[in-house]
Amino acid sequence: MGFSTLIDILGSTIIGGMLLMILLRLNDASVQNTYVYGGELMVQQNLVEVVRLLEHDFRKIGFCKDWEKIPDPTESIIAADSNSISFLTDVDSDGVIDTMKYYTGNISELSGTPNPRDRMLYRVINNETPVGTNLGVTQFQMIYYNALGNQISFPITVPSEIYTMQINITVENPAAYDEQYSSAFWRQIRLAARNLKNR
């Protein structure tokens, strides 16, 4: 073996090592893109599910199949706060008035997820055991307006003044690649249940 053969072997080893490093970096970038795009898709799907459920339930505020059981729609909202609301509705359209409540839990409840900001969104029907979902909700904020369109300040002592409401929701993925959390924001401006307008 000559000197030139050793140089050829050394050169091919260096070039092979560089190609291997490039392949490893491409693999890492591919894995990162897969996690990021998969996380964004999951965030959007979770947001759609939360919004679909909220819009369905909130549009039925004050609804009852037997309309005589809720004669005064102004009494439909029992309590309201910036991140919780309780109201009367007929969940399964059986003519029986139900009480429904939405609220968010504490951040400490989801200490098992890597995301430090996500929290449970609870839906309670008739004082049953709260049913919580971890869909990555990091913000559930409600703003209420009276019939003149003026914002009602907190604390709300007279829930019957509520005519419309604004809902702000932010959803992030519970786990992310390298702590780069994807987020999606949704705002429903001036949501009004039909029955609240029957005054």
Number of C-alpha atoms within 10 A of each C-alpha: 5 6 7 9 10 11 11 11 11 12 12 12 12 12 12 12 12 12 12 12 12 12 12 12 12 12 12 12 12 12 12 15 13 13 16 19 12 14 22 19 14 20 25 17 15 20 22 15 12 17 17 11 11 15 15 11 18 20 16 20 24 28 26 23 16 14 15 9 13 19 14 15 20 20 18 22 24 16 17 23 18 16 17 18 17 21 22 23 26 22 19 11 13 11 16 13 21 19 19 23 20 22 20 20 15 12 14 12 11 18 13 9 15 14 20 14 19 28 27 21 24 17 20 16 18 12 10 10 10 15 12 16 14 15 21 26 26 23 19 19 17 18 20 24 19 15 12 9 13 12 15 18 12 11 11 15 12 14 22 17 17 24 24 21 21 16 21 16 18 18 28 26 29 25 18 18 14 9 10 12 18 21 18 17 15 14 14 14 12 15 17 20 21 14 20 23 13 11 9
